[in-house]
Amino acid sequence: MRRDHRPYFLKKLHLKFQEVYVKHFLRPQLESLGPDFTFMKPWHVELFGSPITIGKCVNVIATSDNRVRLSIWPMKSNSGRIKIGDYCLICPGVRIGCAQEIIIEDNCMIASNAYITDSDWHDLYNRIAGGRTAPVQIEKNAWIGDSAIICKGVTIGENSIVGAGSVVTGSIPPNTIAAGNPARVIKSLDSREKITTRDAWFSNPARLSGEIDLLDRSNLEGNTMLHWIRHRLFPRAGE
């Protein structure tokens, strides 16, 4: 990882700007947004439709080439809902397309470029019809791997892991690892092993924030505004 050349105050301004952006532009589009959220580059998060709810202590990471897209296109009136629980992680490139209902419970991790949908979006024979829909539920502490696809009607059981690149067309039981196309259970988790969930990381948000701030101060110590400008205009090898 390359060194962060920003002075401490500039990084703090950037973090504050991201928070203000979320509150001003994204939160009004959401049914609800819990406290202690972290959005990285929130201007690359796209929201469409409602209701979309996001719980507390959620981390959403977006990039210019991997936008996060949460979209609701209801097939029927009073249909369509996306609910993301507490302590979840949404990585760059995640797409969630909802026509009926998609629920992601607490402590879930959705890796980069994963796609979750509850609809076919087009009928097999009538291509101007919307196709079939069935709700999707990702239960507590599930982990969806990089570029995995979760299809309509699927339930991912509590603590289960979906391998990278998998296409999940049928439900996965709790405490298992599934992979492949179509995804199949390849292993069960060891019931003797303790599972630590993401809420443990956020058990004391104020303390966590303080620890991260101390780390930033240490890592950015000695960085000046002139140094950062020089680095931006005239970068040197190895920087």
For each residue, the residues with C-beta under 8 A, 3 or more apart:
1:
2: 239
3: 239
4: 11 219 220 223
5: 223 227 228 231 232 239
6: 10 11 14 220 223 228
7: 10 11 220 223 224 225 227 228
8: 11 12 216 217 220 221 223
9: 12 13
10: 6 7 13 14 225 228
11: 4 6 7 8 14 15 216 220
12: 8 9 15 16 216
13: 9 10 16 17
14: 6 10 11 17 18
15: 11 12 18 19
16: 12 13 19 20
17: 13 14 20 21
18: 14 15 21 22 39 40 41 42
19: 15 16 22 23 39
20: 16 17 23 24
21: 17 18 24 25 26 39 42 43
22: 18 19 25 26 27 33 37 39 42
23: 19 20 26 27
24: 20 21 27 28
25: 21 22 28 29 42 43
26: 21 22 23 29 30 33 39 42 45 47
27: 22 23 24 30 33
28: 24 25
29: 25 26 47 50 52
30: 26 27 33 47 50 51 52 53 54
31: 50 51 52 53
32: 53 54
33: 22 26 27 30 37 53 54
34: 37 54 55 56 57 58 86
35: 56 57
36: 56 57 202 205
37: 22 33 34 54 56 57 58 59 60
38: 58 59 60
39: 18 19 21 22 26 42 45 59 60 61 62
40: 18 59 60 61 62
41: 18 44 45 61 62 63 64
42: 18 21 22 25 26 39 45 60 62
43: 21 25 62
44: 41 62 63 64 66 67 68
45: 26 39 41 42 60 62 67 68 69 70
46: 67 68 69 70 71
47: 26 29 30 52 70 71
48: 69 70 71 72 73
49: 52 71 72 73 74 80 98
50: 29 30 31 72 80
51: 30 31 72 81 82
52: 29 30 31 47 49 70 72 81 82 83 84
53: 30 31 32 33 81 82 83 84
54: 30 32 33 34 37 58 60 84 88
55: 34 58 84 85 86 87 88 106
56: 34 35 36 37 86 87
57: 34 35 36 37 86 87 198 199 202 205
58: 34 37 38 54 55 84 86 87 88 89 90
59: 37 38 39 40 88 89 90
60: 37 38 39 40 42 45 54 68 90
61: 39 40 41 68 89 90 91 92
62: 39 40 41 42 43 44 45 66 67 68 92
63: 41 44 66 67 92 93
64: 41 44 67
65:
66: 44 62 63 92 93 112 113
67: 44 45 46 62 63 64 92 93
68: 44 45 46 60 61 62 90 92 93 94 95
69: 45 46 48 94 95 96 97
70: 45 46 47 48 52 82 96 98
71: 46 47 48 49 95 96 97 98
72: 48 49 50 51 52 80 81 82 98 99
73: 48 49 80 97 98 99 119 121
74: 49 77 78 79 80 99 100
75: 79 80 99 100 119 130 133
76: 79
77: 74
78: 74
79: 74 75 76 99 100 101 133
80: 49 50 72 73 74 75 98 99 100 101
81: 51 52 53 72 98 100 101 102 103
82: 51 52 53 70 72 96 98 102
83: 52 53 101 102 103 104
84: 52 53 54 55 58 88 90 104 108
85: 55 88 103 104 105 106 107 108 140
86: 34 55 56 57 58 106 107 199
87: 55 56 57 58 106 107 197 198 199 201 202
88: 54 55 58 59 84 85 104 106 107 108 109 110 198
89: 58 59 61 108 109 110 198
90: 58 59 60 61 68 84 94 110
91: 61 94 109 110 111 112 114
92: 61 62 63 66 67 68 112 113
93: 63 66 67 68 112 113 114
94: 68 69 90 91 110 111 112 113 114 115 116
95: 68 69 71 114 115 116
96: 69 70 71 82 102 115 116 117
97: 69 71 73 115 116 117 118 119 121
98: 49 70 71 72 73 80 81 82 101 102 117 118 119
99: 72 73 74 75 79 80 118 119 121 130 133
100: 74 75 79 80 81 118 119 133 134 135
101: 79 80 81 83 98 118 135 136
102: 81 82 83 96 98 116 117 118 135 136 137
103: 81 83 85 135 136 137 138
104: 83 84 85 88 108 110 116 138
105: 85 108 137 138 139 140 141 142 158
106: 55 85 86 87 88 140 141 197 199
107: 85 86 87 88 140 141 197 198 199
108: 84 85 88 89 104 105 138 140 141 142 143 144
109: 88 89 91 142 143 144 198
110: 88 89 90 91 94 104 114 116 138 144
111: 91 94 114 143 144 145 146 147 148 164
112: 66 91 92 93 94 146 147
113: 66 92 93 94 146 147
114: 91 93 94 95 110 111 144 145 146 147 148 149 150
115: 94 95 96 97 148 149 150
116: 94 95 96 97 102 104 110 136 138 144 149 150
117: 96 97 98 102 121 136 149 150 151 152
118: 97 98 99 100 101 102 133 134 135 136 152 153
119: 73 75 97 98 99 100 130 131 132 133 152
120: 123 124 130 131 132 133 152
121: 73 97 99 117 130 131
122: 127 129 130 131
123: 120 126 127 129 130 131 132
124: 120 131
125:
126: 123 129
127: 122 123
128:
129: 122 123 126
130: 75 99 119 120 121 122 123 133
131: 119 120 121 122 123 124
132: 119 120 123 152
133: 75 79 99 100 118 119 120 130 152
134: 100 118 152 153
135: 100 101 102 103 118 153
136: 101 102 103 116 117 118 150 151 152 153 154 155
137: 102 103 105 154 155 156
138: 103 104 105 108 110 116 142 144 150 155 156
139: 105 142 155 156 157 158 160 174
140: 85 105 106 107 108 158 159 197
141: 105 106 107 108 158 159 195 197 198
142: 105 108 109 138 139 156 157 158 159 160 161 162
143: 108 109 111 160 161 162
144: 108 109 110 111 114 116 138 148 150 156 162
145: 111 114 148 161 162 163 164 165 166 179
146: 111 112 113 114 164 165
147: 111 112 113 114 164 165
148: 111 114 115 144 145 162 163 164 165 166 167 168 183
149: 114 115 116 117 166 167 168
150: 114 115 116 117 136 138 144 154 156 162 168
151: 117 136 154 167 168 169
152: 117 118 119 120 132 133 134 136
153: 118 134 135 136 171
154: 136 137 150 151 168 169 170 171 172
155: 136 137 138 139 171 172
156: 137 138 139 142 144 150 160 162 168 171 172
157: 139 142 160 171 172 173 174 175 176
158: 105 139 140 141 142 174 175
159: 140 141 142 174 175 189 195
160: 139 142 143 156 157 172 173 174 175 176 177 178 189
161: 142 143 145 176 177 178
162: 142 143 144 145 148 150 156 166 168 172 178 179 183
163: 145 148 166 177 178 179 180 183 186
164: 111 145 146 147 148 179
165: 145 146 147 148 181
166: 145 148 149 162 163 178 179 180 181 183
167: 148 149 151 180 181 182 183
168: 148 149 150 151 154 156 162 172 178 182 183
169: 151 154 182 183
170: 154 182 183
171: 153 154 155 156 157
172: 154 155 156 157 160 162 168 176 178 183 185
173: 157 160 176 185
174: 139 157 158 159 160
175: 157 158 159 160 188 189 191
176: 157 160 161 172 173 185 187 188 189
177: 160 161 163 185 186 187 188 189
178: 160 161 162 163 166 168 172 183 184 185 186
179: 145 162 163 164 166 183 184 186
180: 163 166 167 183 184 186
181: 165 166 167
182: 167 168 169 170
183: 148 162 163 166 167 168 169 170 172 178 179 180
184: 178 179 180
185: 172 173 176 177 178 188
186: 163 177 178 179 180
187: 176 177
188: 175 176 177 185 191
189: 159 160 175 176 177 193 195
190: 193
191: 175 188
192:
193: 189 190
194:
195: 141 159 189
196: 200
197: 87 106 107 140 141 200
198: 57 87 88 89 107 109 141 201 202
199: 57 86 87 106 107 202 203
200: 196 197 203
201: 87 198 208
202: 36 57 87 198 199 205 208
203: 199 200
204: 207 208
205: 36 57 202 208 209
206: 209 210
207: 204 210 211
208: 201 202 204 205 211 212
209: 205 206 212 213
210: 206 207 213 214
211: 207 208 214 215
212: 208 209 215 216
213: 209 210 216 217
214: 210 211 217 218
215: 211 212 218 219
216: 8 11 12 212 213 219 220
217: 8 213 214 220 221
218: 214 215 221
219: 4 215 216
220: 4 6 7 8 11 216 217 223
221: 8 217 218
222:
223: 4 5 6 7 8 220 227 228
224: 7 227 228
225: 7 10 228 229
226: 229 230
227: 5 7 223 224 230 231
228: 5 6 7 10 223 224 225 231 232
229: 225 226 232 233
230: 226 227 233 234
231: 5 227 228 234 235 236 239
232: 5 228 229 235
233: 229 230
234: 230 231
235: 231 232 239
236: 231 239
237:
238:
239: 2 3 5 231 235 236
